Amino acid sequence: MKTKTKIVWALACVASLGLVQAQEMDEALGTARDTTNSSNKVKLDGIAAVIGDYVILESDIDKTLIDLKSQGASVQDITRCGLLGKLMEDRLYAHQAVQDSLLVSDDQVNAQSDRQIQQLIAQVGSMEKVLKFYKKTDIESFRQELFEINKLNMLSEKMQSSIVEEIKVTPEEVRQFFNKIPEDERPVFGAELEIAQIVKQPTAPEEEKQKVVDRLKQIKQDIVENDASFNVKAILYSQDPGSKSNGGFYSMTRETPFVKEFKDVAFSLREGEISDPFETDFGYHIIYVEKIRGQELDLRHILLIPEVPKSAVEKAVKELDSIRQHILDGKYTFAEAALNFSDEKETKFDGGLLRNPINFDSRFELTKMDPALYNQVRDIKDGEISRPLREDDPRGGAPKFKIMKISNRYDEHKADFAKDYLKIQELALREKQFKAIKKWMDEHIEDTYIHVNTENKDCDFANNWVKE
């Protein structure tokens, strides 16, 4: 469902931003314009459907198809009716989210838009090139249209999440799900690896840490005493690439996957209050709580990362070389070395074993493995331990170093209930969520104003959009 949502967000972007002009649209769809006179008549854009407060234009469907083609996706089995049905689903989710008061703040939407704009600038080189690519004349109109796209998308995602968030599967439901699958139709899981690692994280000396703390205190003092802008300070000085460009903004609840130290400080502050500097695994922060809405916070933060000297990096590599040699000499096992020497809390107590972030299983399917992880382990043979590998911090902090080994290999095999329980559990959960979504969709189609134009009423929709 997440993959489907991401695809549709991209499609909605194109539809709303007008990425393709009419001539390009005609060429891409293999249609022709009426050029029988000098005015170059073009068929007026009609309404394909209305869902609650949302209108879907025929051009939205056209542009959606064009965007799929531009991304290199196969459109052989994609129909206009299918695309229209998916656009209608998204708008029903967004419409009902508003009805149920599942709102998103303008700051959240703007933060998402800013991140996307920064990504686009990184891809094409400048804001001017972004505007030219999207055929926009000014950044304000571009931002406004991107805002509307993201707002619809975020409302849709919030509604979908609320439908399935409480759904769980019991072990008995998993067993029944598996037993209902005919033996000759059971899924085949690809080749998998179990991977273990020992990590050394070079650290900054205390004097460097104190410099960062003092700098954050100065920033806070300037904001409090001189009415300086926290937003501007974050843009100028924060080293968090995920929030720097939008003034350090995050919206969060207690369930948001931030580290405990960050959440503890954030939820201890009153609205309008700025924290003292505090430390997390990312570096040192100060937090400003901008708004409190029940259990949700809008906040801004500034992250500064102490500089790690070259000597600390060299020391970490030397320690790993020594640990590796002692394991090879039989002085201790890899798991014992991980427990005693690894700096990675998440893996050291489990023999250094990595956990798949998708389902927290210890196995990684080769065809679905993160490319960065695959590149680290692809040349490691059974029984070998890698030389120290460098892993750069995407947040801009100090790199960490690791030695790795392949703990187990599993060949491609048909699903086995005992060995593959977590994967089967995930499949059972998806089926239960799908059924819940389908039930929700059927009920709300009945209760929502929906109009499908005459040309589209003959579509074989997956949902009952054309009410009888």
C-alpha positions in Angstrom: 0.0 0.0 0.0 2.9 2.4 0.8 4.5 1.9 -2.6 1.1 2.5 -4.3 0.7 5.7 -2.4 4.2 7.0 -3.4 3.5 6.3 -7.0 0.2 8.1 -6.9 1.8 11.1 -5.1 4.1 11.4 -8.1 1.2 11.2 -10.4 -0.8 13.8 -8.5 2.2 16.1 -8.6 2.3 15.9 -12.4 -1.4 16.4 -12.8 -1.5 19.5 -10.6 1.7 21.1 -11.6 1.1 20.9 -15.3 4.4 19.3 -16.1 3.5 18.7 -19.7 2.1 21.2 -22.1 -0.8 20.4 -24.4 1.3 19.7 -27.5 3.6 17.3 -25.5 0.5 15.7 -24.1 -0.9 15.0 -27.5 2.4 13.6 -28.7 2.8 11.4 -25.7 -0.7 10.0 -26.0 -0.6 9.6 -29.7 -3.5 12.0 -30.3 -3.7 15.0 -32.6 -4.9 18.5 -32.3 -7.4 20.2 -34.5 -5.3 22.5 -36.7 -7.9 23.3 -39.3 -7.8 27.0 -38.6 -5.4 29.6 -37.3 -6.9 29.6 -33.8 -5.6 26.0 -33.2 -8.8 24.9 -31.4 -8.2 22.6 -28.4 -10.9 20.5 -26.8 -12.0 22.1 -23.5 -10.8 20.3 -20.4 -13.8 18.4 -19.0 -14.6 17.1 -15.6 -14.0 13.4 -15.3 -15.4 12.9 -11.8 -16.3 14.7 -8.6 -15.5 13.2 -5.1 -17.0 15.2 -2.3 -15.2 18.6 -2.5 -12.6 17.4 -5.1 -12.8 17.7 -8.9 -10.8 15.4 -11.2 -10.3 16.8 -14.7 -9.8 14.7 -17.9 -6.4 16.4 -18.2 -5.4 15.0 -14.8 -5.7 11.5 -16.2 -3.8 12.4 -19.3 -0.9 13.9 -17.4 -0.9 11.0 -15.0 -0.3 8.6 -17.9 2.4 10.9 -19.4 4.2 11.0 -16.1 4.3 7.2 -15.8 5.8 7.0 -19.3 8.4 9.7 -18.5 9.4 7.6 -15.4 10.0 4.6 -17.7 7.1 2.7 -16.2 5.4 0.1 -18.3 1.9 1.4 -19.2 0.9 -1.6 -21.3 -1.6 -2.8 -18.7 -2.7 0.6 -17.4 -6.0 2.1 -18.6 -7.6 5.5 -18.3 -10.3 3.9 -16.2 -7.8 2.4 -13.8 -6.0 5.7 -13.4 -9.2 7.5 -12.8 -10.2 5.0 -10.2 -7.0 5.5 -8.3 -7.3 9.3 -8.4 -10.8 8.9 -7.1 -9.6 6.7 -4.2 -7.0 9.3 -3.1 -9.6 12.1 -3.2 -12.1 10.1 -1.2 -9.4 9.5 1.5 -8.6 13.2 1.6 -12.3 14.3 1.6 -13.1 11.9 4.5 -9.9 13.0 6.4 -11.3 16.5 6.5 -14.7 15.3 7.6 -13.1 13.3 10.4 -10.8 16.3 11.5 -7.7 14.4 10.6 -6.0 17.6 9.6 -2.4 18.5 8.6 -0.9 21.8 9.5 0.3 24.3 6.9 3.8 24.1 8.4 3.8 20.3 7.9 2.8 20.7 4.3 5.3 23.5 3.7 8.0 21.5 5.2 7.3 18.6 2.9 7.2 21.0 -0.1 10.6 22.6 0.9 12.2 19.2 1.2 11.0 18.3 -2.3 12.2 21.6 -3.8 15.6 21.1 -2.2 15.8 17.6 -3.7 14.8 18.9 -7.1 17.4 21.7 -6.9 20.0 19.1 -6.0 19.0 17.0 -9.1 18.9 19.8 -11.7 21.3 22.4 -10.2 19.2 25.5 -9.5 15.8 26.8 -8.7 15.7 28.5 -12.2 16.2 25.1 -13.8 13.5 23.6 -11.6 11.0 26.3 -12.7 12.0 25.8 -16.4 11.6 22.0 -16.1 8.1 22.4 -14.6 7.3 25.2 -17.0 6.5 27.7 -14.2 7.2 31.4 -14.3 7.8 32.1 -10.6 8.5 30.2 -7.4 5.4 31.5 -5.6 3.0 29.8 -8.0 5.1 26.7 -8.0 5.1 26.5 -4.2 1.4 27.1 -4.1 0.5 24.3 -6.5 3.0 22.0 -4.7 1.4 22.9 -1.5 -2.1 21.8 -2.7 -0.6 18.6 -4.1 1.1 17.7 -0.8 -1.9 18.7 1.3 -4.1 16.3 -0.6 -1.5 13.6 -0.5 -0.9 14.0 3.3 -4.6 14.0 4.1 -5.0 10.8 2.0 -2.1 9.1 3.8 -3.3 10.2 7.2 -6.8 8.7 6.5 -5.4 5.4 5.2 -3.1 5.1 8.3 -6.1 5.8 10.6 -8.0 2.9 8.9 -5.3 0.3 9.5 -3.3 1.5 12.5 -5.2 -0.6 15.0 -5.2 -3.8 12.9 -3.2 -6.7 14.2 -3.0 -10.4 13.5 -2.8 -13.1 16.1 -0.6 -16.2 15.7 -3.8 -18.2 15.1 -4.8 -15.9 12.2 -1.4 -16.2 10.7 -1.6 -20.0 10.9 -5.1 -20.0 9.3 -3.9 -17.6 6.6 -1.0 -19.9 5.7 -3.0 -23.1 5.8 -5.6 -21.6 3.3 -2.9 -21.2 0.7 -2.7 -24.3 -1.6 0.7 -26.0 -1.3 1.5 -25.5 -5.0 0.6 -21.7 -4.7 2.7 -20.9 -1.6 5.1 -18.0 -2.1 8.7 -18.5 -2.9 11.2 -16.4 -0.9 14.5 -15.4 -2.6 18.0 -16.1 -1.4 18.7 -14.4 2.0 21.6 -13.4 4.2 22.1 -13.0 7.9 24.7 -10.3 8.5 26.7 -9.4 11.7 28.9 -6.4 12.3 31.1 -4.8 14.9 31.1 -1.0 14.8 33.5 1.6 16.2 32.3 5.2 16.3 35.1 7.8 16.5 34.1 10.5 19.1 35.0 14.1 19.4 37.1 15.2 22.4 35.4 17.0 25.3 36.8 20.4 24.3 35.1 20.1 20.9 31.8 19.1 22.5 32.0 22.1 24.8 32.6 24.4 21.9 29.3 23.2 20.4 27.4 23.6 23.6 28.7 27.1 24.1 27.7 28.0 20.5 24.2 26.7 21.1 23.9 28.8 24.3 25.0 31.9 22.3 22.3 31.2 19.7 19.6 30.8 22.3 20.7 33.9 24.1 20.5 35.9 20.9 17.0 34.7 20.2 15.8 35.3 23.8 17.4 38.6 24.4 17.6 40.2 21.0 14.5 38.7 19.4 16.5 36.9 16.7 14.6 34.4 14.5 15.0 30.8 15.5 13.9 29.9 11.9 16.7 32.0 10.4 19.3 30.6 12.9 18.4 27.1 12.0 18.8 27.8 8.3 22.2 29.4 8.9 23.7 27.0 11.4 21.9 23.7 11.8 23.7 20.6 10.6 20.5 18.6 10.2 20.0 18.2 6.4 16.4 16.9 7.0 15.2 20.2 8.5 17.8 22.9 7.9 16.2 24.3 4.7 12.8 24.7 6.4 14.1 26.4 9.6 14.5 23.2 11.6 10.8 22.4 11.6 9.3 19.1 12.6 5.8 18.1 13.6 5.7 15.1 16.0 3.8 13.1 18.5 5.1 10.6 21.1 4.8 7.9 18.5 7.1 9.7 16.0 10.3 7.7 15.5 12.7 10.2 17.0 15.3 9.2 19.6 14.1 9.1 23.2 16.3 12.0 24.4 14.9 14.3 21.8 11.2 13.4 22.5 11.8 13.7 26.3 13.1 17.3 26.0 10.5 18.3 23.3 7.5 17.1 25.5 8.9 18.7 28.6 8.7 22.2 27.1 5.9 24.7 27.1 4.7 26.5 24.0 7.1 29.3 23.1 9.9 27.8 25.3 13.5 27.0 24.1 15.5 24.2 25.7 19.0 24.3 26.9 21.6 22.4 24.8 21.2 18.6 25.1 23.0 15.6 23.6 21.7 12.7 21.4 23.5 10.2 19.2 23.2 12.8 16.4 25.0 15.6 18.2 23.9 18.5 20.3 20.5 20.3 20.0 18.3 23.1 21.1 14.5 22.9 20.6 11.9 25.6 20.3 8.3 24.5 20.7 6.3 26.6 18.3 2.8 25.2 18.9 1.1 22.5 21.0 -2.0 20.8 19.5 -3.1 18.2 22.0 -0.6 15.3 21.7 1.1 16.9 18.6 3.9 19.4 18.7 5.2 21.8 16.0 8.8 22.5 16.8 12.0 23.8 15.4 15.5 22.6 16.4 19.1 23.4 15.7 21.6 20.5 15.5 25.4 21.1 15.8 27.8 18.2 15.5 31.2 18.3 17.3 34.2 17.9 14.9 36.0 14.5 15.2 39.8 14.7 14.7 41.7 12.6 12.2 43.5 10.9 15.1 40.2 9.5 16.5 39.3 8.1 13.1 42.7 6.4 12.8 42.3 4.9 16.3 39.0 3.4 15.4 40.3 1.7 12.3 43.3 0.3 14.2 41.1 -1.1 16.9 38.9 -2.9 14.4 42.0 -4.4 12.7 43.1 -5.7 16.0 39.6 -7.1 16.9 39.4 -8.8 13.5 42.8 -10.5 13.9 42.0 -11.7 17.4 38.8 -13.3 16.1 40.7 -15.0 13.2 43.2 -16.2 15.8 40.4 -17.8 17.9 40.9 -15.5 20.9 37.1 -14.9 21.0 34.1 -15.3 18.7 32.6 -12.6 16.5 29.6 -12.5 18.8 31.8 -12.2 21.9 33.8 -9.4 20.3 30.6 -7.6 19.3 29.3 -7.7 22.9 32.5 -6.5 24.4 33.8 -4.0 21.8 31.1 -2.8 19.4 29.8 0.8 19.8 26.5 0.0 18.2 23.9 -0.5 21.0 21.3 -1.9 18.6 23.3 -4.9 17.6 26.1 -5.6 20.2 23.8 -7.6 22.5 22.7 -9.8 19.7 26.1 -10.9 18.5 26.3 -8.0 16.1 23.3 -9.3 14.1 21.6 -6.8 11.9 17.8 -6.6 11.8 15.8 -5.9 8.7 14.1 -2.5 9.2 11.0 -3.8 7.3 10.0 -6.6 9.6 12.9 -6.8 12.2 13.7 -10.3 11.0 17.4 -11.2 10.9 17.3 -12.1 7.2 17.8 -9.8 4.3 16.5 -10.9 0.9 19.2 -10.2 -1.7 16.8 -8.8 -4.3 15.3 -6.4 -1.8 18.5 -5.4 0.1 19.4 -1.7 0.5 22.0 -1.0 -2.2 24.5 0.5 0.3 24.3 -2.6 2.5 24.6 -4.9 -0.5 27.7 -3.2 -1.7 29.3 -3.7 1.8 28.7 -7.5 1.9 28.6 -8.6 -1.7 32.2 -9.7 -1.8 32.4 -11.3 1.7 32.6 -15.1 1.5 31.4 -17.6 4.0 33.7 -17.7 7.0 35.5 -14.4 6.1 35.5 -11.2 8.1 35.8 -8.0 6.1 38.5 -5.4 6.5 37.4 -2.2 8.3 34.7 -0.4 6.1 33.9 3.2 6.3 30.2 4.3 6.5 29.6 8.0 6.1 26.8 9.7 8.2 24.1 11.0 5.8 23.4 13.7 8.5 26.9 15.1 8.0 28.4 13.8 11.3 31.5 11.7 11.8 31.8 8.5 9.8 31.7 5.1 11.6 33.8 2.1 10.8 32.8 -1.6 10.9 33.9 -5.1 10.2 31.3 -7.5 8.9 30.6 -11.2 8.3 27.9 -13.3 6.7 26.5 -15.4 9.6 24.1 -17.5 7.5 23.0 -17.9 3.9 19.6 -19.2 2.9 18.9 -20.4 -0.7 15.7 -19.6 -2.5 12.9 -21.7 -1.0 9.1 -22.2 -0.8 7.5 -20.6 2.3 7.9 -22.7 5.4 5.6 -21.7 8.3 8.3 -22.2 11.1 11.3 -20.8 9.3 9.4 -17.9 7.6 6.9 -17.0 10.2 7.6 -13.3 10.2 7.2 -13.0 6.5 4.0 -15.0 6.6 2.8 -12.8 9.4 3.4 -9.7 7.3 1.5 -11.2 4.4 -1.4 -12.1 6.7 -1.4 -8.5 8.1 -1.5 -7.0 4.6 -4.5 -9.2 3.6 -6.4 -8.1 6.8 -5.5 -4.5 6.1 -6.6 -4.8 2.5 -10.0 -6.2 3.6 -10.4 -3.3 6.1 -9.6 -0.7 3.4 -12.1 -2.4 1.0 -14.8 -2.4 3.6 -14.1 1.3 4.5 -14.1 2.2 0.8 -17.5 0.5 0.2 -19.1 2.2 3.1 -17.9 5.7 2.4 -18.6 5.6 -1.3 -22.2 5.1 -0.3 -22.2 8.1 2.1 -20.2 10.6 -0.1 -21.3 12.7 -3.0 -19.8 11.2 -6.1 -20.4 12.1 -9.8 -18.7 10.3 -12.7 -19.2 11.9 -16.1 -21.1 10.0 -18.9 -18.0 9.1 -20.9 -16.5 7.3 -17.8 -19.6 5.5 -16.5 -18.8 2.4 -18.6 -15.5 1.9 -16.8 -15.0 -1.4 -15.0 -14.0 0.2 -11.7 -12.6 -1.9 -8.8 -15.0 0.1 -6.6 -18.6 1.0 -7.0 -18.0 4.6 -8.1 -21.1 4.6 -10.4 -23.8 4.1 -7.8 -26.8 2.1 -9.0 
